[in-house]
Amino acid sequence: MAFTIQDFSDLIRLLEEHPDWRAQLRALILPEEVLALPEQLSQLARAIANLSQAQVASSQRFEALLTTQDQRLARLEELVAQQGERLTRLEELLAQQSARLDRHEERLARLEELVAQQGERLTRLEELLAQQSARLDRHEERLARLEELVAQQGERLTRLEELLAQQSARLDRHEERLARLEELVAQQGERLTRLEELIAQQGERLTRLEERMDSQERRLAELMETVRNLVEVVTSLVRRMDRLEQRQAKLSGFYYEVHYRERAPAYFGRFLRRTRGLLPHELEDLVEEHLSRDEMQDFYLTDAIVRGTWQQDGEPVFFAMEVSETIDANDVVRAIRRAQLLRKAGLRAVPAVAGENRNHEAFDLARQQGVLMITDGTVENVEMVEQRLAASS
């Protein structure tokens, strides 16, 4: 039986008259998924409402975070600007220090070239001295042989004098015998003739000996003159060597002063922070009004001053340093005196000495007085310095 439009209209009218039939009809006509849609839509609406509330809360929190971040960004921008200014100052300081290092390197290069030239000159001087020493050795050997020959000639002359004395005695006796024995004159005449010949021969020998002695005396005089000339030359060379050693000592002292001043952080970094090597004139504004003119002159002669912050208490401290290739007691005394000048100016100061070597007297005095000692890179007496600073804080 076909379902007509009139039947459909009747169905709609019946459903309007009986609303409870609608649910039954929907259950018959629609699948379960469609029937579940209203509940799912309700749940979705509730979820959307919850999400809206959460979105509002999140928006509020996000706005608060944005406000906080804006403030932090403003502070960061201010800090970045400050750091930019500090970086600019640091770059300027680094540029200045780089220029100073370039100048130092140029001066060191010149010093090294001068030292190399002096080394070559010293080598040549040593070679000349070695040659002169060999010549002097040969002269001494020749002089020894001449002295031996002269001694031998002296002995021969002594023997000749003895023979002549004996012959003179014999002639005296001959004359007495001639006086007593006139009859033997002829015989004695022959003997005298022979004696005269012998004496003539001896006279010739004596003449030749005298000539040889004169020749030896002239040669000895020439050798003595040569020796005097050599003594003068060697004396001049010794004086030049002394001057060269003094100049080399000055160059070495300058090198060690620059080395320990520029490398101060490496030696003092164990107990100092923000370490910096200074020249005396860099502190004149701090000390000038507290020191007399003579004291300022003595202060300017300080080899190096190291400034830093003592790690144990964070307070600034100054080390008055005397630098030598070989540390002696005078270096220790000067360091103590110049540290006292800094303390007189109101600065916290400690004496220090540095060098490649040290003698026993300097080591004992530094230990007794609590002076910091740096020898060939090794730092000593640190505990005494710590006690001194702890007592002064």
Contacts in CASP RR format, 6 or more apart in sequence:
PFRMAT RR
TARGET T0000
AUTHOR 0000-0000-0000
METHOD contacts of the structure
MODEL  1
MAFTIQDFSDLIRLLEEHPDWRAQLRALILPEEVLALPEQLSQLARAIAN
LSQAQVASSQRFEALLTTQDQRLARLEELVAQQGERLTRLEELLAQQSAR
LDRHEERLARLEELVAQQGERLTRLEELLAQQSARLDRHEERLARLEELV
AQQGERLTRLEELLAQQSARLDRHEERLARLEELVAQQGERLTRLEELIA
QQGERLTRLEERMDSQERRLAELMETVRNLVEVVTSLVRRMDRLEQRQAK
LSGFYYEVHYRERAPAYFGRFLRRTRGLLPHELEDLVEEHLSRDEMQDFY
LTDAIVRGTWQQDGEPVFFAMEVSETIDANDVVRAIRRAQLLRKAGLRAV
PAVAGENRNHEAFDLARQQGVLMITDGTVENVEMVEQRLAASS
14 21 0 8 1.000
15 21 0 8 1.000
15 22 0 8 1.000
15 25 0 8 1.000
26 35 0 8 1.000
27 35 0 8 1.000
104 258 0 8 1.000
104 262 0 8 1.000
108 255 0 8 1.000
108 258 0 8 1.000
111 251 0 8 1.000
111 254 0 8 1.000
111 255 0 8 1.000
114 251 0 8 1.000
115 248 0 8 1.000
115 251 0 8 1.000
118 244 0 8 1.000
118 247 0 8 1.000
118 248 0 8 1.000
121 244 0 8 1.000
122 241 0 8 1.000
122 244 0 8 1.000
125 237 0 8 1.000
125 240 0 8 1.000
125 241 0 8 1.000
128 237 0 8 1.000
129 234 0 8 1.000
129 237 0 8 1.000
132 230 0 8 1.000
132 233 0 8 1.000
132 234 0 8 1.000
135 230 0 8 1.000
136 230 0 8 1.000
139 223 0 8 1.000
139 226 0 8 1.000
139 227 0 8 1.000
142 223 0 8 1.000
143 223 0 8 1.000
146 216 0 8 1.000
146 219 0 8 1.000
146 220 0 8 1.000
146 223 0 8 1.000
149 216 0 8 1.000
150 216 0 8 1.000
153 209 0 8 1.000
153 212 0 8 1.000
153 213 0 8 1.000
156 209 0 8 1.000
157 209 0 8 1.000
160 202 0 8 1.000
160 205 0 8 1.000
160 206 0 8 1.000
163 202 0 8 1.000
164 202 0 8 1.000
167 195 0 8 1.000
167 198 0 8 1.000
167 199 0 8 1.000
170 195 0 8 1.000
171 195 0 8 1.000
174 188 0 8 1.000
174 191 0 8 1.000
174 192 0 8 1.000
177 184 0 8 1.000
177 188 0 8 1.000
178 184 0 8 1.000
178 185 0 8 1.000
178 188 0 8 1.000
181 188 0 8 1.000
249 325 0 8 1.000
252 325 0 8 1.000
253 323 0 8 1.000
253 324 0 8 1.000
253 325 0 8 1.000
256 323 0 8 1.000
256 324 0 8 1.000
256 325 0 8 1.000
256 354 0 8 1.000
256 355 0 8 1.000
256 356 0 8 1.000
257 303 0 8 1.000
257 304 0 8 1.000
257 323 0 8 1.000
260 267 0 8 1.000
260 303 0 8 1.000
260 304 0 8 1.000
260 321 0 8 1.000
260 323 0 8 1.000
260 354 0 8 1.000
260 355 0 8 1.000
260 374 0 8 1.000
261 277 0 8 1.000
261 278 0 8 1.000
261 279 0 8 1.000
261 304 0 8 1.000
261 306 0 8 1.000
262 277 0 8 1.000
264 275 0 8 1.000
264 276 0 8 1.000
264 277 0 8 1.000
264 304 0 8 1.000
264 306 0 8 1.000
265 272 0 8 1.000
265 275 0 8 1.000
265 276 0 8 1.000
267 354 0 8 1.000
267 374 0 8 1.000
267 377 0 8 1.000
267 379 0 8 1.000
268 275 0 8 1.000
268 306 0 8 1.000
268 308 0 8 1.000
268 319 0 8 1.000
269 275 0 8 1.000
270 379 0 8 1.000
270 382 0 8 1.000
271 310 0 8 1.000
271 311 0 8 1.000
271 312 0 8 1.000
271 382 0 8 1.000
271 385 0 8 1.000
271 386 0 8 1.000
272 306 0 8 1.000
272 308 0 8 1.000
272 309 0 8 1.000
272 310 0 8 1.000
272 311 0 8 1.000
272 317 0 8 1.000
273 308 0 8 1.000
273 309 0 8 1.000
273 311 0 8 1.000
273 314 0 8 1.000
274 308 0 8 1.000
274 309 0 8 1.000
275 306 0 8 1.000
275 307 0 8 1.000
275 308 0 8 1.000
276 306 0 8 1.000
276 307 0 8 1.000
276 308 0 8 1.000
277 304 0 8 1.000
277 305 0 8 1.000
277 306 0 8 1.000
277 307 0 8 1.000
278 304 0 8 1.000
278 305 0 8 1.000
278 306 0 8 1.000
278 307 0 8 1.000
279 304 0 8 1.000
279 305 0 8 1.000
280 299 0 8 1.000
280 300 0 8 1.000
280 301 0 8 1.000
280 302 0 8 1.000
280 305 0 8 1.000
281 300 0 8 1.000
282 305 0 8 1.000
283 305 0 8 1.000
283 318 0 8 1.000
283 342 0 8 1.000
283 347 0 8 1.000
284 296 0 8 1.000
286 345 0 8 1.000
286 347 0 8 1.000
287 296 0 8 1.000
287 299 0 8 1.000
287 341 0 8 1.000
287 342 0 8 1.000
287 345 0 8 1.000
287 347 0 8 1.000
288 296 0 8 1.000
290 344 0 8 1.000
290 345 0 8 1.000
290 346 0 8 1.000
291 299 0 8 1.000
291 341 0 8 1.000
291 344 0 8 1.000
291 345 0 8 1.000
295 341 0 8 1.000
295 344 0 8 1.000
298 337 0 8 1.000
298 338 0 8 1.000
298 341 0 8 1.000
299 338 0 8 1.000
299 341 0 8 1.000
299 342 0 8 1.000
301 334 0 8 1.000
301 338 0 8 1.000
302 320 0 8 1.000
302 321 0 8 1.000
302 322 0 8 1.000
302 338 0 8 1.000
303 321 0 8 1.000
303 322 0 8 1.000
303 323 0 8 1.000
304 321 0 8 1.000
304 323 0 8 1.000
305 318 0 8 1.000
305 319 0 8 1.000
305 320 0 8 1.000
305 321 0 8 1.000
305 342 0 8 1.000
306 318 0 8 1.000
306 319 0 8 1.000
306 321 0 8 1.000
306 352 0 8 1.000
307 316 0 8 1.000
307 317 0 8 1.000
307 318 0 8 1.000
307 319 0 8 1.000
308 316 0 8 1.000
308 317 0 8 1.000
308 318 0 8 1.000
309 315 0 8 1.000
309 316 0 8 1.000
309 317 0 8 1.000
310 316 0 8 1.000
310 317 0 8 1.000
310 389 0 8 1.000
312 386 0 8 1.000
312 389 0 8 1.000
312 390 0 8 1.000
313 389 0 8 1.000
313 393 0 8 1.000
315 348 0 8 1.000
315 393 0 8 1.000
316 347 0 8 1.000
316 348 0 8 1.000
317 348 0 8 1.000
317 349 0 8 1.000
317 350 0 8 1.000
317 389 0 8 1.000
318 339 0 8 1.000
318 342 0 8 1.000
318 347 0 8 1.000
318 348 0 8 1.000
318 349 0 8 1.000
318 350 0 8 1.000
319 339 0 8 1.000
319 349 0 8 1.000
319 350 0 8 1.000
319 351 0 8 1.000
319 352 0 8 1.000
319 372 0 8 1.000
320 335 0 8 1.000
320 338 0 8 1.000
320 339 0 8 1.000
320 341 0 8 1.000
320 342 0 8 1.000
320 349 0 8 1.000
320 350 0 8 1.000
320 351 0 8 1.000
320 352 0 8 1.000
321 335 0 8 1.000
321 352 0 8 1.000
321 353 0 8 1.000
321 354 0 8 1.000
322 331 0 8 1.000
322 332 0 8 1.000
322 334 0 8 1.000
322 335 0 8 1.000
322 338 0 8 1.000
322 351 0 8 1.000
322 352 0 8 1.000
322 353 0 8 1.000
322 354 0 8 1.000
323 331 0 8 1.000
323 353 0 8 1.000
323 354 0 8 1.000
323 355 0 8 1.000
324 331 0 8 1.000
324 353 0 8 1.000
324 355 0 8 1.000
325 355 0 8 1.000
325 356 0 8 1.000
325 357 0 8 1.000
326 355 0 8 1.000
326 356 0 8 1.000
326 357 0 8 1.000
326 358 0 8 1.000
326 359 0 8 1.000
327 353 0 8 1.000
327 354 0 8 1.000
327 355 0 8 1.000
327 357 0 8 1.000
327 358 0 8 1.000
327 359 0 8 1.000
327 362 0 8 1.000
327 373 0 8 1.000
327 375 0 8 1.000
328 358 0 8 1.000
328 359 0 8 1.000
328 361 0 8 1.000
328 362 0 8 1.000
329 359 0 8 1.000
329 361 0 8 1.000
329 362 0 8 1.000
329 365 0 8 1.000
331 353 0 8 1.000
331 362 0 8 1.000
332 351 0 8 1.000
332 353 0 8 1.000
332 362 0 8 1.000
332 365 0 8 1.000
332 366 0 8 1.000
332 369 0 8 1.000
332 371 0 8 1.000
333 365 0 8 1.000
335 351 0 8 1.000
335 352 0 8 1.000
335 353 0 8 1.000
335 371 0 8 1.000
336 351 0 8 1.000
336 369 0 8 1.000
336 371 0 8 1.000
338 351 0 8 1.000
339 349 0 8 1.000
339 350 0 8 1.000
339 351 0 8 1.000
340 349 0 8 1.000
342 349 0 8 1.000
343 349 0 8 1.000
348 389 0 8 1.000
348 392 0 8 1.000
350 371 0 8 1.000
350 372 0 8 1.000
350 385 0 8 1.000
350 388 0 8 1.000
350 389 0 8 1.000
351 369 0 8 1.000
351 370 0 8 1.000
351 371 0 8 1.000
351 372 0 8 1.000
352 371 0 8 1.000
352 372 0 8 1.000
352 373 0 8 1.000
352 374 0 8 1.000
353 362 0 8 1.000
353 366 0 8 1.000
353 371 0 8 1.000
353 372 0 8 1.000
353 373 0 8 1.000
353 374 0 8 1.000
354 373 0 8 1.000
354 374 0 8 1.000
354 375 0 8 1.000
355 374 0 8 1.000
355 375 0 8 1.000
355 376 0 8 1.000
356 375 0 8 1.000
356 376 0 8 1.000
357 375 0 8 1.000
357 376 0 8 1.000
358 373 0 8 1.000
358 375 0 8 1.000
362 373 0 8 1.000
363 373 0 8 1.000
365 371 0 8 1.000
366 372 0 8 1.000
366 373 0 8 1.000
366 380 0 8 1.000
366 381 0 8 1.000
367 381 0 8 1.000
367 384 0 8 1.000
370 381 0 8 1.000
370 384 0 8 1.000
370 385 0 8 1.000
370 388 0 8 1.000
371 381 0 8 1.000
372 379 0 8 1.000
372 380 0 8 1.000
372 381 0 8 1.000
372 382 0 8 1.000
372 385 0 8 1.000
373 379 0 8 1.000
373 380 0 8 1.000
373 381 0 8 1.000
374 380 0 8 1.000
END
